[in-house]
């Protein structure tokens, strides 16, 4: 359990394992989800290691969500101590590595020749993809766990105190801020904003989704995705820790802990459909399939238009799965024991498995066609090819 100061009150942030322990203690001493043992599968897909390496000291004892990023022919990865590495995605050769001299806490965003990241002491650091040189750094209100998000003009940063800060992408100057009120108890993690040029969609630990005008930071519309219920503070957790998923045709999919999966019309927030699913993870859209990993580690496929369940796989229940990624017809997820699992995207059957490292996997795989990059908690970064 990690305690931080927010305003004049003490706000507690809980990791997934702590939540399991607390809720388990409240119900006859058993964990909230008992991990299922792995059973034999008909492995119709193979996972062949292309290369592997070690990224510094890994994600730290707190397992910071330092998700790697890929942009073109390079993969970018970091550790919790401040090391950032650029690797050739095909060979694993290190093109450069630098230390930003600050403890890294957020996922990486690699786009338009830059790498963006956040730190535990509330800094945002921007590096040049070519050589790792620092272009600028700026300070925001508190620790940054969510990967910074860029549009053409702004870099949108969500910090753990519930504040959104819009920075000028050219120099880091603050353009506007938006603050939300957070409950006393929250999950360890914050929502990842979704930004396009006109607006930013941001979810908060109070269960609310807010759409902000990028010219001023003023709210355009709001939607209560999850409503706190129950007697205890743990029961009343309703964090939106996944990233809202925006489609080209203007649909918005939003997950919540202890709440609902919503499909919204992005312009006004009109509800299209809803599904009773609790998820801390960002959903994945492939064609007309919407994939969600639930908090009890079921993998669910829904019809993106109607919300109808197409299939559900509970073979990995309780194994603390990562958010899903798509790799050449398969859904890839990591688990707390360090296994990478593949499911057939159309049928939901388990079709492949390999173990990356016993330290566990807590950040989602990064994929490009049939190539999967997986970062384990101890810093093991492995690149695999899926076949056939």
N, C-alpha and C positions, 0 to 999 in steps of 0.2 A: 504494500500500500504506500502511496506517495502523497504527501501533503504539501500544498503550496498555498501562498497567500493570494487572495483575490479580494479587492476592495478592503473592507474591514472585517470580512468573515473568513473562516477556515473552510476551504473547499477541498474535498477529497477526490482523488482520481484513482480508479480501480482498473487494474489489468484483468485480462480474461481469467487467468488462473485464480486470482483473488476473488472474483465474482463467484466462480464455481465453488470455492471453499466456503464463502460466506453463506451462499444460498443453501449449500449442502448442510452446513451446521444448523440451519433453520429447519431442516427437514430430515430428522432422524440421523444426522451425522454423515449422510451419504452425499457424494458429489452430485452436482446438478446433472451432469452427463457422464455416464460410464463409457469410456472408450471401448468400442468394439474391437475384438481381436481380428487381425487380418486373416482372411481365408484365401485358399487357392483360387486363382482366376484363370480363365482361358485367355492368355495373353496373345492377342492377335496383332498387337502393335509392339514394336521393339523400340527401346531407347538406347542409342549408342552414344557414348561420351565422345565429344569432339575435342574438348580440352577442359582443364580445370586449373584453378589457381587459388591463392589465399589473399583475401582483402584485409590486410591489417589485423586488428583485434576483433573484428566482427561487430555485432550489433549491441554489445554491452550486456550487463546483467539485466537491464530493463527491457532488452530486445526492442530497441528503438526501430520505428518503421522505415528504415533507410532502404527503400526499394530501389534497385538499379534502374537505369533508363537506357534505351537504345535509340540512336538517331543515325540512320544510314548505316555505314560500315563499322561504327564504333559502339561499344558498350561502356557505360560509365557506372562506376560503383564506388562506394565509400564505406568507411567504418565509423564507429561512434567516437573515436578519438580525434578525428579531423582529417584522416587520409582520404584523398579522392584519386581514383585511378581511371585512366582511359585505356581501353583494350581493343585490339582488332577483333571484331566479332567472329571472323572466320578462323583465325589462328590462335587467338588468345594472347598474342604478343602485346606487351605494354608499350603504348605510344608515349605516355607520360604519367607521372604521379606527383602530387603535391600535397602539402599539409596546410590546411586553411587556418591552423592555429586556434581553432575553436571547436568545441565538441559538437558534432553533427547529430541532429535528431530527426530530420525530415527525410522523406523520399526525395529522389533527384528528379528534376525535369530537364530534359535535353531537347532543345528546339532552336532552330534558326542560328546555329553556330554558337550557342551559349549553353551552359549548365547552371541551373538555379538550385539552391538548397537553403535550408534553414538550420539554426543552431539552438542549443539549449539555453544560451544566454540572450536569445531574442534578436539574433542577427540574421540578415538575409545576405547571402554571398553569391556573386555572379562570376563565373569563370568563362574564359574563352575555350571553346572546344578544341582548337588547334594545338594549343600548348599548355593549357591549364592556368594561364596567367589570370590574375584577378582583375576584373574590370571595375567593379565597385562593390561596396557592402553598405548596408543600411540597417538601422535598428528599428524594430517594431516593439509592441507593448510587452510581449512575454515570449516564452519558449514556443518554437515552431515545430509541430509534429507533422503537419500536412504539407505535402509537396507544393511549392509555390506554382501558381498557374498564370500563364501568359496569354494575352491577346496582342494585337498589333501595337498597342500603345502602352498598356499597363501590365504590371506584375501584381497579381492578387495574392495576398498572404493572409492565411487564417491562423491565429495564435491561440494558445490554450486558455487564455482568459476570455475567450468569446469575441475577440475583436477581429474585424476584417480591415486590412490596410492595403490601399491601392498605391503602388509605387510607380514612378515613371521608369519605363524599361531602359531609357537611355542613361540615367544617372542615379536612380534610386530615390529621388525626391518624393516626399509624401504628397499625394494628390487629394486624398480624402480618407476618412476612417468611418467605420460603422461598428457600434458596440451592442452586444446582446446581453441579457441577464441570464446567468447560468444557475442551475440548482446547486444545492450544497454538495451533492454527490454526483459524480460523472464517471463515465468510462475513461480509461487511460487512452487518449486519442481524441482527435477532433475531426470534424467533417473536412473533406477536401472540396474547395470551391470548384464550380464549373463556370468558366468565363468565356464569353464571346465578345465581340467588339461593343455591342450596345449595352449588355447587361451581365451581371454575375449572379449565379444561383448558389446560395450557401445554406447549409444545414447546421443546426446547433444542438447542444446537449439538452435544451428545453423541449426538444421534439418539433421545433418549428423550422420550416423552410422559408427563406426570404429571398426575393428577387430584387437586386439593387441596380439602380441606374448608374452606369459607369461614368457618366459626366459629373455626378455629384455625390454618389454614395447613398442617395435617398431611396427608401423602399418603394417599389412599384406595386407589389402584391405579396401577401404572406399566406402560408398554408400550414395548419397544425397537422403534422403527419402522424404523430403519436401523442396520446394523452396519458399523463402519469396516473397510475391506478395502484391501489394496494396500500397497506399500512406502513411497511418499512421503506426506508430510503432505497434499498436495493430493488424492491419490487417496483418502485416508481422511476427507475432509470428508463429514459426514452431517447437516448442519444442518437443523433444522425451522424454516424462516423464514416459512412461511405460517401462516395462522390456522386452527386446527381448525374444521371446519364441523359445527355441531350442527343436527339436524333436529328438528321438533316431536315426531316419533314415537320419538326417542331413539337415532338413529344418529349416528355421529361419523365424519367423513371427514378423513384426515390425510395430507398430502404430505410428502416429504422429498427432500433433495438426495442424489444417489447411492444412493437407497434405494427405497422402495416407496410406493405409494398404498394405504392401508388403510381399510377400512370396519369400524368397531367398534360393538359394543353399548355405549352410553355409560355404563350403570350399573356394569358390572363390567369393561369392556374386552375382552369376548369378541370374537375375530376372526370377522367375517362373510364377508369376502373380501379378497383382496389382488391388486394388479396391479403389475408391474415398470415403474414410471414414476419418472423423476427430475424433481422440480419444486420450485422455490423459492417457488412462488406459492400463494395461497389458492384452493382449488377453488370452483366455482360450481354451485349446484343450482337447476335450473328444472324443476318438475314431476318427471318420472322420469328426466331427463337430468342427468348430472353432467359438467361441463366442466372440463378441466384444460389449462393451458399448460405444456408440458414445458420443460426447460432447453435443448433445442435448438430451441425455438420452434415445435414442432408444437402444433396445437390439436386436442385429443382429446375426443370425446363418448363417455361410457360409460353403460350402463344402471345406474342408481343401486342397484337391487335386487341385481343379479347381478355387476356389474363387467365385463360383456361390452362390448367395443368396438363402438360403433354407427357411428362414422365417425372418420376422422383426416385432417387437412389439414396437409401439409408445405410448402405454397406460400410460407410466410413463414419457412422454416428459417433459423436463424442471425441473425435480425433483432432479437434481444433484446426479445421481446414483454413487455408488462406482463401482470399478472393480468387475467382476463376480466371483463367486465361485460355485463349483459343489457339490451337496449333494443328493446322491441316486436318480438320474434321474431328479433332478430339478436344475435350475440355481438360485442362491441366490444373491440378491443385496440389499444394504441399500440405504436410501435416506436422504436428508437434513432435513426432518421433523421427522426423527427417526423411519421410518417404515422399516421393513425387508420384502421383496417381494420374492415369489417363482414363477418361470415360468417352465412349462413343457419343458424339454430340446429338445424333439423331435418335438413338435408342436408350442412352443412359447407362449402358452396361460398362463395367470396368474392363478395360482392354489392355492395360499396361501398368507397370509399376517398377520403380527402382528406388534404392535408398541413396540419398545424397550425403547426409551426415547425421549421426545420432544426436547432435546438438539441437536438431529440430529446424523446421522452416516456418517462419512467421510472416514473411513478406511474400506477396504473390509472384509467381513466375512472370518473366518478361519474354514474349514470343515474337517471332518473325517468321511467317509461313510455317515450315515444319521444324524450326529451330527453337529451342527452349533454353533460356538462361535462368538458373536457379541459384539464389543466394541463401545459404544456411546461416543459422544464428552465430556460428563461430567464425564466419567470414569465408567459408568455402564457397567459391563461385564455380559452378559447373555448367558447361554448355553441352546440350545433347541434341541429337537429330532423331526425329520420329520417322519410323518406317513400318510397314510399307506405306 
